[in-house]
Amino acid sequence: MELGIVILDKLARSALRSQKIPHINRPLACDINFKRQRSTSGSDCKEIRKMLSQLPLFAGGEIVRGFGRGSKELGIPTANFPLEVVKSLPESLPTGAYYGWANVDNGPVYKMVLSVGWNPFYNNKEKSVETHMLHDFNCDLYGQILKICIVGYLRPERSFDSLEALIAAIREDIEQAKAFLDEADKGKLKEAPFFSEKLSSSK
């Protein structure tokens, strides 16, 4: 079984058989989100801008069981990567909410929002990468291969005063993601050959 496949940056470009990855106009996450957070330093904003310059980022791996909260508590089901994939992400990738494209077992490519981090509302002990695809699958996806293309950054990770506030924030993330991904340059990434190529085992 294919486990823990991660393709990033230059490796991703190689896996795409040197086909050109479309240029994307990246929204300035610092300008959009950090004006609302006075505690954010200029250096933090600079790091996020540096990270954005490295996107898009491609990754893939087997879908594993998470905490079971996405569907039960939030009404927002997620597909979770194994720790092997999570730990292979660049250390410079800030925690927070992202948006992009995703598919399962080389199927149709859908819009998605992504959480990278420790989910402070739940005080997770392990860092996680949780993908919510904007499509109703009506079935379990465990054991299938999830591929994602992280296109842009939405907001930093933070805790919330209530479950309702967390759900509201995720809903806002989803609406922002839809708008960004409707832009022509970002839509081109949906057609990346990465989504149709077979990933080989990391072993």
Residue frames as a rotation matrix with the C-alpha (Angstrom) as fourth column:
MET 1
0.577 0.817 0.000 0.00
0.817 -0.577 0.000 0.00
0.000 0.000 -1.000 0.00
GLU 2
-0.139 -0.619 0.773 1.20
0.556 -0.695 -0.456 3.52
0.820 0.366 0.441 -0.79
LEU 3
0.593 0.301 -0.747 1.98
0.805 -0.220 0.551 5.40
0.002 -0.928 -0.373 2.40
GLY 4
0.505 -0.404 -0.763 3.27
0.394 -0.679 0.620 8.80
-0.768 -0.614 -0.184 3.36
ILE 5
-0.034 -0.508 0.861 4.05
0.996 -0.085 -0.010 10.19
0.078 0.857 0.509 -0.08
VAL 6
0.551 0.154 -0.820 5.18
0.327 -0.944 0.042 13.80
-0.768 -0.291 -0.571 -0.01
ILE 7
-0.060 -0.533 0.844 6.17
0.991 -0.132 -0.013 15.79
0.118 0.836 0.536 -3.07
LEU 8
0.645 0.228 -0.729 7.26
0.496 -0.851 0.173 19.34
-0.581 -0.473 -0.662 -2.46
ASP 9
0.422 -0.502 -0.755 8.87
-0.391 -0.852 0.348 22.26
-0.818 0.148 -0.555 -4.25
LYS 10
-0.240 -0.617 -0.750 11.56
-0.947 -0.021 0.321 21.09
-0.214 0.787 -0.579 -6.71
LEU 11
-0.890 -0.050 0.453 10.60
-0.042 0.999 0.026 17.44
-0.454 0.004 -0.891 -6.24
ALA 12
0.089 0.991 0.096 7.06
0.221 0.074 -0.972 18.29
-0.971 0.107 -0.212 -7.20
ARG 13
0.379 0.011 -0.925 8.20
-0.752 -0.579 -0.315 19.99
-0.539 0.815 -0.211 -10.36
SER 14
-0.703 -0.678 -0.215 10.25
-0.693 0.585 0.420 16.93
-0.159 0.445 -0.882 -11.28
ALA 15
-0.667 0.512 0.541 7.29
0.250 0.838 -0.485 14.63
-0.702 -0.188 -0.687 -10.62
LEU 16
0.417 0.844 -0.339 5.22
-0.033 -0.358 -0.933 16.77
-0.908 0.400 -0.121 -12.96
ARG 17
0.227 -0.411 0.883 7.66
0.860 0.509 0.016 15.77
-0.456 0.756 0.469 -15.71
SER 18
-0.698 -0.680 -0.225 8.96
0.557 -0.713 0.425 19.30
-0.450 0.171 0.877 -16.07
GLN 19
-0.073 0.729 0.681 5.59
0.824 -0.340 0.453 20.63
0.561 0.594 -0.576 -17.20
LYS 20
-0.780 -0.318 0.539 5.36
0.090 -0.909 -0.406 24.28
0.619 -0.268 0.738 -16.29
ILE 21
-0.286 0.674 -0.681 3.39
0.947 0.088 -0.310 25.05
-0.149 -0.734 -0.663 -13.14
PRO 22
0.247 0.444 0.861 1.21
0.663 -0.726 0.184 28.10
0.707 0.525 -0.473 -13.88
HIS 23
-0.868 -0.471 0.158 2.15
0.257 -0.698 -0.668 31.40
0.425 -0.539 0.727 -12.30
ILE 24
0.159 0.944 -0.288 -0.36
0.878 -0.002 0.478 32.51
0.451 -0.329 -0.830 -9.68
ASN 25
-0.296 -0.123 0.947 -1.11
-0.192 -0.964 -0.185 35.92
0.936 -0.237 0.261 -8.26
ARG 26
-0.383 0.064 -0.922 -0.95
0.768 0.576 -0.279 35.38
0.513 -0.815 -0.270 -4.52
PRO 27
0.634 0.609 0.477 -3.20
0.177 -0.714 0.677 37.41
0.753 -0.344 -0.561 -2.21
LEU 28
-0.444 -0.806 0.392 -1.23
-0.221 -0.325 -0.920 39.28
0.868 -0.495 -0.034 0.43
ALA 29
0.174 0.539 -0.824 -2.26
0.623 0.587 0.516 37.28
0.762 -0.603 -0.234 3.48
CYS 30
-0.623 -0.458 -0.634 -0.47
0.782 -0.387 -0.488 39.72
-0.022 -0.800 0.599 5.78
ASP 31
-0.952 0.261 0.163 -2.46
-0.224 -0.951 0.212 42.66
0.210 0.165 0.964 4.44
ILE 32
-0.196 0.952 -0.236 -5.75
-0.240 0.187 0.953 40.75
0.951 0.243 0.192 4.52
ASN 33
0.447 0.431 -0.784 -5.47
0.449 0.649 0.614 39.00
0.773 -0.627 0.096 7.86
PHE 34
-0.201 -0.660 -0.724 -2.82
0.938 0.084 -0.337 40.63
0.283 -0.746 0.602 10.02
LYS 35
-0.648 0.089 0.756 -4.27
-0.097 -0.995 0.034 44.12
0.755 -0.052 0.653 10.08
ARG 36
0.440 0.896 0.066 -6.86
-0.290 0.072 0.954 42.53
0.850 -0.439 0.291 12.35
GLN 37
0.796 -0.225 -0.562 -4.18
0.567 0.603 0.561 41.24
0.212 -0.765 0.608 14.74
ARG 38
0.811 -0.436 0.390 -2.11
-0.406 -0.900 -0.161 44.03
0.421 -0.028 -0.907 16.21
SER 39
0.650 -0.571 0.501 0.10
-0.402 0.300 0.865 41.60
-0.644 -0.764 -0.035 18.11
THR 40
0.748 -0.376 0.546 1.61
0.626 0.673 -0.394 40.25
-0.220 0.637 0.739 14.88
SER 41
0.198 -0.780 -0.594 5.15
0.054 -0.596 0.801 41.55
-0.979 -0.191 -0.076 14.38
GLY 42
0.524 -0.097 -0.846 6.68
-0.791 -0.422 -0.442 42.77
-0.315 0.901 -0.298 11.15
SER 43
-0.585 -0.810 -0.043 9.07
-0.785 0.551 0.284 39.81
-0.206 0.199 -0.958 11.19
ASP 44
-0.403 0.535 0.743 6.14
0.111 0.834 -0.540 37.38
-0.908 -0.136 -0.396 11.37
CYS 45
0.661 0.682 -0.313 4.54
-0.175 -0.265 -0.948 39.05
-0.730 0.681 -0.056 8.37
LYS 46
0.115 -0.726 -0.677 7.85
-0.978 -0.202 0.050 38.89
-0.174 0.657 -0.734 6.50
GLU 47
-0.755 -0.394 0.524 8.10
-0.380 0.914 0.141 35.15
-0.535 -0.093 -0.840 7.15
ILE 48
0.086 0.871 0.483 4.61
0.247 0.451 -0.858 34.60
-0.965 0.193 -0.176 5.80
ARG 49
0.683 0.092 -0.724 5.43
-0.592 -0.511 -0.623 36.57
-0.428 0.854 -0.295 2.66
LYS 50
-0.386 -0.897 -0.214 8.54
-0.901 0.317 0.296 34.42
-0.197 0.307 -0.931 2.22
MET 51
-0.585 0.251 0.772 6.45
0.024 0.956 -0.293 31.27
-0.811 -0.153 -0.565 2.60
LEU 52
0.492 0.865 -0.096 3.89
-0.032 -0.092 -0.995 32.49
-0.870 0.493 -0.018 0.08
SER 53
0.249 -0.475 -0.844 6.65
-0.924 -0.379 -0.059 32.95
-0.292 0.794 -0.533 -2.48
GLN 54
-0.784 -0.590 0.193 7.25
-0.534 0.800 0.275 29.16
-0.317 0.112 -0.942 -2.35
LEU 55
-0.092 0.835 0.542 3.69
0.058 0.548 -0.835 28.19
-0.994 -0.045 -0.099 -3.19
PRO 56
0.571 0.820 0.033 2.10
-0.742 0.499 0.447 26.22
0.350 -0.279 0.894 -4.79
LEU 57
-0.577 -0.670 0.467 3.09
-0.806 0.561 -0.191 23.22
-0.134 -0.486 -0.863 -2.71
PHE 58
0.244 0.620 -0.746 2.07
-0.701 0.644 0.306 19.67
0.670 0.449 0.592 -3.70
ALA 59
-0.698 -0.440 0.565 1.74
-0.707 0.548 -0.447 16.77
-0.113 -0.711 -0.694 -1.27
GLY 60
0.209 0.796 -0.568 0.04
-0.739 0.509 0.441 13.39
0.640 0.328 0.695 -1.15
GLY 61
-0.864 -0.484 0.139 -0.43
-0.461 0.650 -0.604 10.34
0.201 -0.586 -0.785 1.05
GLU 62
-0.558 0.654 -0.511 -2.84
0.486 0.756 0.438 7.78
0.673 -0.004 -0.740 2.45
ILE 63
-0.090 0.638 0.765 -5.92
-0.602 -0.646 0.468 9.06
0.793 -0.418 0.442 4.26
VAL 64
-0.705 -0.207 -0.679 -5.86
0.376 0.702 -0.604 7.91
0.602 -0.681 -0.417 7.90
ARG 65
0.371 0.861 -0.348 -8.27
0.758 -0.065 0.649 8.20
0.536 -0.504 -0.677 10.81
GLY 66
-0.439 -0.447 0.779 -8.14
-0.055 -0.852 -0.520 11.51
0.897 -0.271 0.350 12.61
PHE 67
-0.987 0.055 0.151 -9.87
-0.156 -0.099 -0.983 12.62
-0.040 -0.994 0.106 15.80
GLY 68
-0.568 0.822 0.049 -13.37
0.786 0.524 0.327 12.12
0.243 0.224 -0.944 14.38
ARG 69
-0.393 0.399 -0.829 -14.36
0.497 -0.666 -0.556 15.68
-0.773 -0.631 0.064 15.23
GLY 70
-0.967 -0.097 -0.237 -14.74
-0.120 -0.647 0.753 17.12
-0.226 0.756 0.614 11.75
SER 71
-0.601 0.786 -0.145 -18.02
0.069 0.232 0.970 15.40
0.796 0.573 -0.194 10.95
LYS 72
-0.167 0.580 -0.797 -19.39
0.875 0.460 0.151 14.81
0.454 -0.672 -0.585 14.45
GLU 73
-0.095 0.068 -0.993 -18.73
0.816 -0.567 -0.117 18.14
-0.571 -0.821 -0.001 16.16
LEU 74
-0.605 -0.306 -0.735 -18.13
-0.025 -0.916 0.401 20.59
-0.796 0.260 0.546 13.35
GLY 75
0.553 0.791 0.262 -20.20
0.218 0.167 -0.962 19.24
-0.804 0.589 -0.080 10.49
ILE 76
0.663 -0.466 -0.586 -17.11
-0.747 -0.468 -0.473 19.78
-0.054 0.751 -0.658 8.35
PRO 77
0.889 -0.285 0.358 -15.53
0.210 0.949 0.236 16.39
-0.407 -0.134 0.904 7.51
THR 78
0.438 -0.822 -0.362 -11.79
-0.872 -0.486 0.049 16.28
-0.216 0.295 -0.931 6.91
ALA 79
0.901 -0.343 -0.267 -9.32
0.198 0.871 -0.450 13.89
0.386 0.352 0.852 5.33
ASN 80
0.777 -0.589 0.224 -6.17
-0.513 -0.386 0.767 13.47
-0.365 -0.710 -0.602 7.40
PHE 81
0.419 -0.752 -0.509 -2.60
-0.461 0.307 -0.833 12.71
0.782 0.584 -0.218 6.38
PRO 82
0.731 -0.281 -0.622 -0.41
0.607 0.685 0.403 10.29
0.313 -0.672 0.671 8.41
LEU 83
0.805 -0.450 -0.388 2.29
0.046 -0.604 0.796 11.80
-0.592 -0.658 -0.465 10.66
GLU 84
-0.046 -0.865 0.500 4.93
0.753 0.299 0.586 10.77
-0.656 0.404 0.637 8.13
VAL 85
0.078 0.165 0.983 3.48
0.879 -0.477 0.010 13.28
0.471 0.863 -0.182 5.69
VAL 86
0.935 0.350 0.048 2.94
0.276 -0.809 0.519 15.97
0.221 -0.472 -0.854 8.32
LYS 87
0.599 -0.764 -0.240 6.54
0.197 -0.150 0.969 15.76
-0.776 -0.627 0.060 9.53
SER 88
-0.167 -0.670 0.723 7.82
0.905 0.187 0.381 15.97
-0.391 0.718 0.576 5.96
LEU 89
0.742 0.461 0.487 6.29
0.613 -0.761 -0.212 19.39
0.273 0.456 -0.847 5.35
PRO 90
-0.150 -0.840 0.521 8.76
0.396 -0.534 -0.747 22.29
0.906 0.094 0.413 5.35
GLU 91
-0.259 -0.006 -0.966 9.45
0.964 -0.055 -0.259 23.56
-0.052 -0.998 0.020 8.87
SER 92
-0.960 -0.181 -0.214 9.07
0.171 -0.983 0.066 27.08
-0.223 0.026 0.975 7.51
LEU 93
-0.505 0.847 0.165 5.43
0.242 -0.045 0.969 26.45
0.828 0.530 -0.183 6.61
PRO 94
-0.839 0.172 0.516 3.46
-0.524 -0.512 -0.681 28.45
0.147 -0.842 0.520 9.20
THR 95
-0.735 0.677 -0.029 0.53
0.636 0.675 -0.373 26.86
-0.233 -0.293 -0.927 10.97
GLY 96
-0.593 0.599 -0.538 -2.87
-0.426 -0.801 -0.421 28.11
-0.683 -0.021 0.730 9.98
ALA 97
0.317 0.809 0.494 -5.57
0.247 0.433 -0.867 27.81
-0.916 0.397 -0.063 7.35
TYR 98
-0.758 -0.562 -0.333 -4.80
-0.252 -0.218 0.943 27.43
-0.602 0.798 0.023 3.65
TYR 99
0.471 0.882 -0.015 -6.77
-0.373 0.184 -0.909 26.90
-0.799 0.434 0.416 0.46
GLY 100
-0.602 -0.695 -0.394 -6.16
-0.666 0.164 0.728 24.95
-0.441 0.700 -0.561 -2.72
TRP 101
0.234 0.598 -0.767 -7.14
-0.900 0.432 0.063 21.89
0.369 0.675 0.639 -4.73
ALA 102
-0.527 -0.386 0.757 -7.43
-0.675 0.731 -0.097 18.22
-0.516 -0.563 -0.646 -3.81
ASN 103
0.217 0.648 -0.730 -8.48
-0.842 0.503 0.196 14.86
0.494 0.572 0.655 -5.18
VAL 104
0.080 -0.079 0.994 -8.83
-0.714 0.691 0.112 11.27
-0.695 -0.719 -0.002 -3.97
ASP 105
-0.081 -0.206 0.975 -7.40
0.282 0.934 0.221 8.26
-0.956 0.293 -0.017 -5.84
ASN 106
-0.902 -0.427 0.063 -6.84
0.205 -0.293 0.934 10.34
-0.381 0.855 0.352 -8.99
GLY 107
-0.081 0.958 0.274 -10.52
0.975 0.133 -0.175 11.25
-0.205 0.253 -0.945 -9.15
PRO 108
0.465 0.343 0.816 -12.10
0.581 -0.814 0.010 14.66
0.668 0.469 -0.578 -9.81
VAL 109
-0.653 -0.735 -0.179 -10.25
0.674 -0.458 -0.580 17.67
0.345 -0.500 0.795 -8.39
TYR 110
0.477 0.879 -0.010 -12.19
0.725 -0.387 0.570 19.78
0.497 -0.279 -0.822 -5.90
LYS 111
0.077 -0.345 0.935 -11.65
-0.363 -0.884 -0.296 23.04
0.929 -0.316 -0.193 -4.06
MET 112
0.344 0.014 -0.939 -10.44
0.739 0.613 0.279 22.58
0.580 -0.790 0.201 -0.50
VAL 113
0.518 -0.326 0.790 -9.47
-0.637 -0.764 0.103 24.34
0.570 -0.557 -0.604 2.70
LEU 114
0.280 -0.597 -0.752 -6.65
0.410 0.783 -0.469 22.99
0.868 -0.177 0.463 4.82
SER 115
0.881 -0.070 0.467 -5.65
-0.442 -0.474 0.762 23.24
0.168 -0.878 -0.449 8.47
VAL 116
0.208 -0.883 -0.422 -1.97
0.327 0.469 -0.820 22.85
0.922 0.033 0.386 9.39
GLY 117
-0.319 -0.402 0.858 -1.11
-0.606 -0.610 -0.511 22.88
0.729 -0.683 -0.049 13.07
TRP 118
-0.944 -0.159 -0.289 -2.07
0.131 0.623 -0.771 21.79
0.303 -0.766 -0.567 16.57
ASN 119
-0.076 0.991 0.106 -5.68
0.253 -0.084 0.964 23.02
0.965 0.100 -0.244 16.66
PRO 120
-0.883 -0.427 0.195 -5.33
-0.052 -0.325 -0.944 25.03
0.467 -0.844 0.265 19.90
PHE 121
-0.085 0.919 0.386 -9.09
-0.896 -0.240 0.375 24.90
0.437 -0.314 0.843 20.53
TYR 122
0.834 0.408 -0.372 -8.64
-0.278 0.893 0.355 21.14
0.477 -0.192 0.858 21.12
ASN 123
0.402 -0.771 0.494 -5.08
-0.859 -0.131 0.495 21.28
-0.316 -0.623 -0.715 22.54
ASN 124
0.958 -0.071 -0.278 -3.79
-0.085 0.854 -0.514 18.59
0.274 0.516 0.812 20.20
LYS 125
0.576 -0.795 0.189 -0.49
-0.133 0.137 0.982 16.98
-0.807 -0.590 -0.027 21.19
GLU 126
-0.300 -0.643 0.705 0.51
0.651 0.403 0.643 16.15
-0.697 0.652 0.298 17.61
LYS 127
-0.505 0.065 -0.861 0.67
-0.536 -0.805 0.253 18.50
-0.676 0.590 0.441 14.64
SER 128
-0.126 0.544 0.830 -1.87
0.550 0.734 -0.398 17.58
-0.825 0.406 -0.392 11.98
VAL 129
-0.896 0.007 -0.445 -2.79
-0.370 -0.566 0.737 18.36
-0.246 0.825 0.509 8.38
GLU 130
-0.391 0.861 0.326 -6.55
0.492 0.495 -0.717 18.20
-0.778 -0.120 -0.617 7.84
THR 131
-0.994 0.011 -0.112 -8.15
-0.105 -0.454 0.885 18.75
-0.041 0.891 0.452 4.44
HIS 132
-0.168 0.984 0.067 -11.80
0.210 0.103 -0.972 19.64
-0.963 -0.149 -0.224 3.94
MET 133
-0.943 -0.114 0.312 -12.81
0.317 -0.026 0.948 19.16
-0.101 0.993 0.061 0.30
LEU 134
-0.538 0.775 -0.331 -15.79
-0.584 -0.626 -0.517 21.14
-0.608 -0.085 0.790 -0.93
HIS 135
-0.328 0.451 -0.830 -17.61
-0.669 0.510 0.541 18.04
0.667 0.733 0.135 -2.07
ASP 136
0.165 0.469 0.868 -19.90
-0.910 0.411 -0.048 15.54
-0.379 -0.782 0.495 -0.34
PHE 137
-0.644 -0.534 -0.548 -18.39
-0.707 0.688 0.161 12.05
0.291 0.491 -0.821 -0.78
ASN 138
0.396 0.889 0.229 -21.04
-0.904 0.335 0.265 10.21
0.159 -0.312 0.937 1.28
CYS 139
0.856 -0.171 -0.488 -18.53
0.179 0.983 -0.032 7.49
0.486 -0.060 0.872 2.21
ASP 140
0.719 -0.693 -0.047 -15.40
-0.024 -0.092 0.995 6.84
-0.695 -0.715 -0.083 4.24
LEU 141
0.842 -0.467 -0.272 -12.13
-0.410 -0.223 -0.885 7.65
0.352 0.856 -0.378 2.45
TYR 142
0.449 -0.706 0.548 -9.73
-0.649 0.164 0.743 5.82
-0.615 -0.689 -0.384 4.77
GLY 143
0.112 -0.540 0.834 -6.94
0.304 0.818 0.489 4.03
-0.946 0.199 0.256 2.93
GLN 144
0.712 0.148 0.686 -7.37
0.702 -0.135 -0.699 6.02
-0.011 0.980 -0.200 -0.27
ILE 145
-0.353 -0.935 -0.026 -4.70
0.922 -0.352 0.163 8.38
-0.162 0.033 0.986 -1.62
LEU 146
0.769 0.537 -0.347 -5.25
0.514 -0.842 -0.165 12.10
-0.381 -0.052 -0.923 -1.08
LYS 147
-0.336 -0.829 0.447 -3.36
0.934 -0.355 0.045 14.60
0.121 0.433 0.893 -3.22
ILE 148
0.646 0.526 -0.553 -3.36
0.612 -0.790 -0.038 18.29
-0.456 -0.314 -0.833 -2.45
CYS 149
-0.230 -0.653 0.721 -2.07
0.787 -0.561 -0.257 21.46
0.573 0.509 0.643 -4.03
ILE 150
0.205 0.220 -0.954 -1.71
0.819 -0.573 0.044 24.24
-0.537 -0.790 -0.297 -1.46
VAL 151
0.186 -0.019 0.982 -2.29
0.839 -0.518 -0.168 27.45
0.512 0.855 -0.080 -3.38
GLY 152
-0.237 -0.227 0.945 -2.50
-0.082 -0.964 -0.252 30.15
0.968 -0.137 0.210 -0.73
TYR 153
-0.778 -0.178 -0.602 -2.69
0.582 0.156 -0.798 31.15
0.236 -0.972 -0.018 2.92
LEU 154
0.117 0.932 0.343 -5.86
0.498 -0.354 0.791 32.36
0.859 0.078 -0.506 4.63
ARG 155
0.582 0.129 0.803 -5.09
-0.546 -0.670 0.503 33.06
0.603 -0.731 -0.320 8.29
PRO 156
-0.572 -0.810 0.130 -2.89
-0.606 0.310 -0.733 32.11
0.553 -0.498 -0.668 11.24
GLU 157
-0.194 0.431 -0.881 -3.82
0.503 0.815 0.288 29.32
0.843 -0.387 -0.374 13.63
ARG 158
-0.697 -0.007 0.717 -5.62
-0.533 -0.665 -0.524 30.51
0.480 -0.747 0.460 16.75
SER 159
-0.842 0.462 -0.278 -7.87
0.537 0.669 -0.514 29.33
-0.052 -0.582 -0.812 19.53
PHE 160
-0.462 0.781 0.421 -11.55
-0.091 -0.514 0.853 30.24
0.882 0.356 0.309 19.88
ASP 161
-0.715 0.232 0.660 -13.86
-0.698 -0.295 -0.652 31.05
0.044 -0.927 0.373 22.75
SER 162
0.046 0.808 0.588 -16.48
-0.548 0.512 -0.661 28.54
-0.835 -0.292 0.466 21.65
LEU 163
-0.455 -0.100 0.885 -17.20
0.492 0.800 0.344 25.73
-0.742 0.592 -0.315 19.22
GLU 164
0.597 0.768 0.232 -19.61
0.655 -0.299 -0.694 28.03
-0.463 0.567 -0.681 17.41
ALA 165
0.644 -0.429 -0.633 -16.86
-0.456 -0.880 0.133 30.62
-0.614 0.203 -0.763 16.87
LEU 166
-0.460 -0.819 0.344 -14.55
-0.234 0.485 0.843 27.93
-0.857 0.307 -0.414 15.47
ILE 167
-0.131 0.502 0.855 -17.24
0.794 0.569 -0.212 26.74
-0.593 0.651 -0.473 13.05
ALA 168
0.835 0.467 -0.291 -17.95
0.252 -0.795 -0.552 30.32
-0.489 0.387 -0.782 11.96
ALA 169
0.187 -0.862 -0.470 -14.25
-0.609 -0.478 0.634 30.90
-0.771 0.168 -0.614 11.24
ILE 170
-0.613 -0.389 0.688 -14.03
0.200 0.766 0.611 27.73
-0.765 0.512 -0.392 9.14
ARG 171
0.326 0.808 0.492 -17.14
0.800 0.041 -0.598 28.73
-0.503 0.588 -0.633 7.22
GLU 172
0.787 -0.114 -0.607 -15.52
-0.258 -0.954 -0.155 32.09
-0.561 0.279 -0.779 6.49
ASP 173
-0.325 -0.942 0.086 -12.35
-0.393 0.217 0.894 30.28
-0.860 0.257 -0.440 5.36
ILE 174
-0.304 0.279 0.911 -14.45
0.667 0.745 -0.006 28.23
-0.680 0.605 -0.413 2.94
GLU 175
0.760 0.649 0.032 -16.07
0.496 -0.548 -0.674 31.29
-0.419 0.528 -0.738 1.41
GLN 176
0.464 -0.681 -0.566 -12.73
-0.593 -0.713 0.373 33.02
-0.658 0.163 -0.735 0.97
ALA 177
-0.483 -0.662 0.572 -11.25
-0.054 0.675 0.736 29.88
-0.874 0.325 -0.362 -0.58
LYS 178
0.195 0.648 0.736 -14.08
0.788 0.343 -0.511 29.67
-0.583 0.680 -0.444 -3.10
ALA 179
0.915 0.190 -0.356 -13.51
0.008 -0.891 -0.454 33.26
-0.403 0.413 -0.817 -4.18
PHE 180
0.107 -0.963 -0.247 -9.73
-0.668 -0.254 0.699 32.93
-0.736 0.091 -0.671 -4.50
LEU 181
-0.530 -0.369 0.763 -9.93
0.135 0.852 0.505 29.65
-0.837 0.371 -0.403 -6.42
ASP 182
0.537 0.749 0.387 -12.40
0.601 -0.019 -0.799 31.13
-0.591 0.662 -0.461 -8.89
GLU 183
0.462 -0.468 -0.754 -9.61
-0.573 -0.806 0.149 33.43
-0.677 0.363 -0.640 -10.09
ALA 184
0.901 0.044 -0.431 -8.33
-0.408 0.426 -0.808 32.24
0.148 0.904 0.402 -13.46
ASP 185
0.041 -0.983 -0.177 -4.65
-0.753 0.086 -0.653 31.87
0.657 0.159 -0.737 -12.56
LYS 186
-0.513 -0.193 0.837 -5.39
-0.796 0.473 -0.378 29.74
-0.323 -0.860 -0.396 -9.50
GLY 187
0.559 0.798 0.222 -7.92
-0.592 0.573 -0.567 27.68
-0.580 0.185 0.793 -11.42
LYS 188
0.437 -0.462 -0.772 -5.15
-0.751 0.285 -0.596 26.53
0.495 0.840 -0.222 -13.76
LEU 189
-0.572 -0.725 0.383 -3.57
-0.812 0.433 -0.391 24.55
0.118 -0.535 -0.837 -10.93
LYS 190
0.228 0.750 0.621 -6.63
-0.674 0.582 -0.455 22.31
-0.702 -0.315 0.638 -10.88
GLU 191
0.927 0.144 -0.345 -5.35
-0.369 0.494 -0.787 20.87
0.057 0.857 0.512 -14.17
ALA 192
0.039 -0.990 0.136 -1.85
-0.991 -0.021 0.133 20.03
-0.128 -0.140 -0.982 -12.87
PRO 193
0.130 -0.044 -0.991 -0.71
-0.517 0.849 -0.105 16.57
0.846 0.526 0.088 -14.09
PHE 194
-0.818 -0.468 0.335 0.16
-0.494 0.272 -0.826 15.80
0.295 -0.841 -0.454 -10.46
PHE 195
-0.251 0.818 0.517 -3.49
-0.844 0.076 -0.531 15.01
-0.474 -0.570 0.672 -9.83
SER 196
0.751 0.560 -0.349 -3.60
-0.660 0.627 -0.414 12.23
-0.013 0.542 0.840 -12.42
GLU 197
-0.022 -0.843 -0.537 -0.15
-0.604 0.439 -0.665 10.71
0.797 0.310 -0.519 -11.98
LYS 198
0.777 0.254 -0.576 0.29
0.196 0.772 0.605 7.59
0.598 -0.583 0.550 -9.86
LEU 199
0.379 -0.644 0.664 2.29
-0.889 -0.453 0.068 8.18
0.257 -0.616 -0.744 -6.68
SER 200
0.199 -0.386 -0.901 4.80
0.006 0.919 -0.393 5.48
0.980 0.073 0.185 -5.87
SER 201
0.871 0.146 -0.469 5.53
0.425 0.254 0.869 4.17
0.246 -0.956 0.159 -2.39
SER 202
0.646 -0.651 0.400 8.13
-0.694 -0.718 -0.047 5.99
0.317 -0.247 -0.916 -0.32
LYS 203
0.595 -0.406 0.694 9.51
-0.336 0.658 0.674 2.62
-0.730 -0.634 0.255 0.77
